[in-house]
């Protein structure tokens, strides 16, 4: 994907770095300043989120399974004289980090690549400080159920909602990434497992990707009928251990 120059490997521009929080946070979910905060960009390699957070003054760490994506973070950080730490690894194993290491975890669409989303949430909950912020985006399960369309472009949900294991290959690939293995997570897993991991959900959005003028067959036409993504703002609840209050994130007041 990096070699092909896909949109998933787009680096931050000079214009974006001039107003990094505005670019990162059109919904107003982030604090007014992230200066000095510890931010984990999870499964977010590629030189976009990491560079913008670093430009805004945060201490940034990136975890991604793709070394090629991480090299873009390193290259862009060096070019802009920014400090970004990178680690190659899977999003569901953050054992390299101590408990309560971060104030913010920012995760773009990526949980579709792991079989058990609860494992990711468990690790994020562990490494976030009390009151820490977790911003994540996921693929809607219905979008991953689409396998094809009729001749008049009625979209067919051909994957069982309770399907287990890797998703089968489909004719409709509007929101599937070529050459990857993907898994579908039900809403009770995407939202319910988040709550059970120790988070409170503060906001929930469905990013608008539809275009009424899009031609049938275009992914924005499909988005009029099957929303592709959901985006969540969650907060790490205080731990029962009172001693953990010493590590409370500075971005939250109970």
C-alpha positions as CSV (number, residue, x, y, z in Angstrom):
1,X,0.0,0.0,0.0
2,X,2.9,2.4,0.8
3,X,4.6,1.5,-2.5
4,X,1.3,2.1,-4.4
5,X,0.8,5.5,-2.7
6,X,-2.7,4.7,-1.4
7,X,-4.7,7.3,0.6
8,X,-3.9,5.3,3.7
9,X,-0.3,6.3,3.4
10,X,-0.9,10.0,3.0
11,X,1.5,12.2,5.0
12,X,0.7,15.4,6.8
13,X,1.1,18.5,4.6
14,X,2.6,21.9,5.6
15,X,-0.8,23.4,5.6
16,X,-2.1,20.7,8.0
17,X,0.9,21.1,10.3
18,X,0.2,24.8,10.6
19,X,-3.2,24.0,12.3
20,X,-2.7,20.4,13.6
21,X,-5.5,20.2,16.2
22,X,-8.0,21.7,13.9
23,X,-7.2,19.1,11.3
24,X,-7.2,16.2,13.7
25,X,-10.2,17.2,15.7
26,X,-13.1,18.6,13.6
27,X,-15.5,17.3,16.2
28,X,-14.0,19.1,19.2
29,X,-13.1,15.9,21.0
30,X,-9.5,16.7,21.9
31,X,-8.4,19.1,24.7
32,X,-7.6,22.6,23.7
33,X,-3.9,21.8,24.0
34,X,-2.0,18.6,23.9
35,X,1.4,20.1,24.7
36,X,3.3,17.7,26.9
37,X,0.7,14.9,26.7
38,X,1.7,11.3,26.0
39,X,-0.1,10.2,22.8
40,X,-0.2,6.7,21.3
41,X,-1.1,6.6,17.7
42,X,-2.3,2.9,17.5
43,X,-2.1,1.1,14.2
44,X,-1.7,4.6,12.8
45,X,1.6,4.5,10.9
46,X,2.1,6.5,7.7
47,X,3.1,9.9,8.8
48,X,-0.2,11.7,9.3
49,X,-1.6,11.4,12.9
50,X,1.8,11.2,14.5
51,X,3.1,14.2,12.7
52,X,0.1,16.3,13.5
53,X,0.1,15.4,17.2
54,X,3.9,16.1,17.4
55,X,3.4,19.4,15.6
56,X,0.8,20.3,18.3
57,X,3.4,19.6,21.0
58,X,2.5,16.1,22.2
59,X,5.0,13.3,23.0
60,X,4.1,10.8,20.3
61,X,4.5,7.1,20.1
62,X,3.3,5.1,17.0
63,X,2.6,1.4,17.0
64,X,2.0,-0.3,13.6
65,X,2.5,-3.7,12.1
66,X,3.9,-2.3,8.9
67,X,7.5,-1.3,8.9
68,X,7.0,0.6,5.7
69,X,4.3,2.8,7.3
70,X,6.5,3.5,10.3
71,X,9.4,4.5,8.1
72,X,7.2,7.3,6.8
73,X,6.5,8.5,10.3
74,X,10.2,8.5,11.0
75,X,11.1,10.3,7.7
76,X,8.4,13.0,8.1
77,X,9.4,13.6,11.8
78,X,13.0,14.0,10.9
79,X,12.2,16.3,8.0
80,X,10.1,18.5,10.3
81,X,12.5,18.2,13.3
82,X,9.8,16.6,15.4
83,X,10.2,13.8,17.9
84,X,8.2,10.6,17.2
85,X,8.9,7.2,18.7
86,X,7.9,4.1,16.6
87,X,7.4,0.5,17.4
88,X,6.6,-2.3,15.0
89,X,3.9,-4.6,16.4
90,X,0.3,-5.7,16.6
91,X,-2.4,-3.5,18.1
92,X,-3.6,-6.2,20.4
93,X,-0.2,-6.7,22.1
94,X,1.1,-3.5,23.8
95,X,3.2,-5.5,26.4
96,X,6.2,-3.2,25.6
97,X,4.4,-0.4,27.4
98,X,3.8,-0.1,31.2
99,X,0.4,0.4,32.6
100,X,-1.0,3.9,32.5
101,X,1.6,5.3,30.1
102,X,-0.6,7.5,27.9
103,X,-3.1,10.3,28.1
104,X,-4.6,9.8,24.6
105,X,-4.8,6.8,22.3
106,X,-5.9,7.6,18.7
107,X,-6.7,4.7,16.5
108,X,-8.0,5.0,12.9
109,X,-9.8,2.2,11.1
110,X,-7.8,-0.9,11.8
111,X,-9.6,-3.3,14.2
112,X,-11.0,-5.1,11.2
113,X,-7.6,-6.8,11.0
114,X,-7.7,-8.5,14.3
115,X,-10.0,-11.5,15.2
116,X,-10.8,-10.4,18.7
117,X,-11.6,-6.7,19.3
118,X,-11.8,-7.1,23.0
119,X,-8.1,-7.9,23.1
120,X,-7.3,-4.4,21.6
121,X,-9.6,-2.7,24.1
122,X,-8.0,-4.5,27.0
123,X,-4.6,-3.3,26.0
124,X,-5.8,0.3,25.4
125,X,-7.5,0.3,28.8
126,X,-4.3,-0.9,30.5
127,X,-1.9,1.6,28.9
128,X,-4.3,4.6,29.3
129,X,-4.2,6.7,32.5
130,X,-7.4,7.2,34.5
131,X,-9.5,9.7,32.6
132,X,-7.5,9.2,29.4
133,X,-9.1,9.6,26.0
134,X,-9.5,6.9,23.4
135,X,-10.6,8.0,19.9
136,X,-11.2,5.2,17.5
137,X,-12.9,4.5,14.2
138,X,-14.2,1.1,13.0
139,X,-15.9,-0.5,10.0
140,X,-19.6,-0.9,10.4
141,X,-20.5,-4.6,10.4
142,X,-23.3,-4.1,7.8
143,X,-20.7,-2.6,5.4
144,X,-18.6,-5.8,5.7
145,X,-21.6,-7.9,5.1
146,X,-22.1,-6.5,1.6
147,X,-21.0,-9.0,-1.0
148,X,-22.5,-7.8,-4.3
149,X,-25.3,-5.8,-5.8
150,X,-28.2,-6.4,-8.1
151,X,-28.4,-5.1,-11.7
152,X,-30.2,-2.0,-10.4
153,X,-27.7,-1.5,-7.6
154,X,-29.5,-2.8,-4.6
155,X,-26.8,-3.9,-2.2
156,X,-26.8,-7.5,-1.1
157,X,-25.8,-8.5,2.5
158,X,-24.4,-11.9,1.8
159,X,-22.3,-12.5,4.9
160,X,-24.0,-13.9,8.0
161,X,-24.1,-11.3,10.8
162,X,-22.7,-13.9,13.2
163,X,-19.9,-15.0,10.8
164,X,-16.8,-16.2,12.6
165,X,-13.3,-16.2,11.3
166,X,-11.8,-14.3,8.3
167,X,-14.2,-12.7,5.9
168,X,-14.7,-14.5,2.6
169,X,-13.7,-12.8,-0.7
170,X,-16.5,-10.8,-2.2
171,X,-17.3,-9.2,-5.5
172,X,-18.1,-5.9,-3.8
173,X,-14.8,-4.5,-2.5
174,X,-15.8,-0.8,-2.0
175,X,-14.7,-0.9,1.6
176,X,-12.4,-3.9,1.6
177,X,-8.6,-3.5,1.3
178,X,-6.9,-5.7,-1.3
179,X,-4.4,-8.3,-0.1
180,X,-5.6,-8.2,3.6
181,X,-7.4,-10.6,5.9
182,X,-10.4,-8.9,7.6
183,X,-12.7,-9.8,10.4
184,X,-16.2,-8.5,11.1
185,X,-17.1,-7.4,14.6
186,X,-20.8,-7.0,15.7
187,X,-22.0,-3.8,17.3
188,X,-22.2,-5.5,20.7
189,X,-18.5,-6.2,20.4
190,X,-17.5,-2.8,19.0
191,X,-19.4,-0.9,21.6
192,X,-20.2,-3.4,24.3
193,X,-16.7,-4.8,24.6
194,X,-15.4,-1.2,24.9
195,X,-17.6,-0.5,27.9
196,X,-16.8,-3.8,29.5
197,X,-13.0,-3.0,29.1
198,X,-13.4,0.0,31.5
199,X,-14.5,2.8,29.2
200,X,-17.4,5.2,29.2
201,X,-18.6,6.3,25.8
202,X,-18.8,10.1,25.5
203,X,-19.7,10.5,21.8
204,X,-20.6,8.3,18.8
205,X,-20.6,9.4,15.2
206,X,-21.1,7.9,11.8
207,X,-18.7,9.7,9.4
208,X,-20.6,10.8,6.3
209,X,-19.2,9.3,3.1
210,X,-22.3,9.4,0.9
211,X,-22.8,11.6,-2.2
212,X,-26.3,11.9,-3.6
213,X,-24.7,12.7,-7.0
214,X,-22.4,9.6,-7.0
215,X,-22.9,7.2,-9.9
216,X,-24.2,3.7,-9.1
217,X,-21.2,1.5,-8.5
218,X,-19.2,4.3,-6.8
219,X,-18.3,3.8,-3.2
220,X,-20.1,7.0,-2.3
221,X,-23.2,5.7,-3.9
222,X,-23.0,2.6,-1.7
223,X,-22.5,4.8,1.3
224,X,-26.0,6.3,0.8
225,X,-27.5,2.9,1.7
226,X,-24.9,1.2,3.9
227,X,-22.9,3.4,6.2
228,X,-19.2,2.4,6.2
229,X,-17.8,3.6,9.5
230,X,-18.5,4.5,13.1
231,X,-16.3,6.7,15.2
232,X,-16.2,6.8,19.0
233,X,-14.9,9.0,21.8
234,X,-14.4,7.1,25.0
235,X,-12.9,7.9,28.4
236,X,-11.0,5.5,30.7
237,X,-12.8,5.1,33.9
238,X,-11.0,5.4,37.2
239,X,-9.5,2.2,38.5
240,X,-10.7,0.8,41.8
241,X,-7.2,1.0,43.2
242,X,-7.0,4.4,44.9
243,X,-3.2,4.5,44.3
244,X,-3.9,4.6,40.6
245,X,-5.2,8.2,41.1
246,X,-1.6,9.3,41.2
247,X,-1.3,8.6,37.5
248,X,-4.5,10.3,36.5
249,X,-4.4,11.9,33.1
250,X,-4.2,15.7,33.2
251,X,-6.9,16.1,30.5
252,X,-9.8,14.9,32.7
253,X,-11.6,16.2,35.7
254,X,-14.2,13.9,37.3
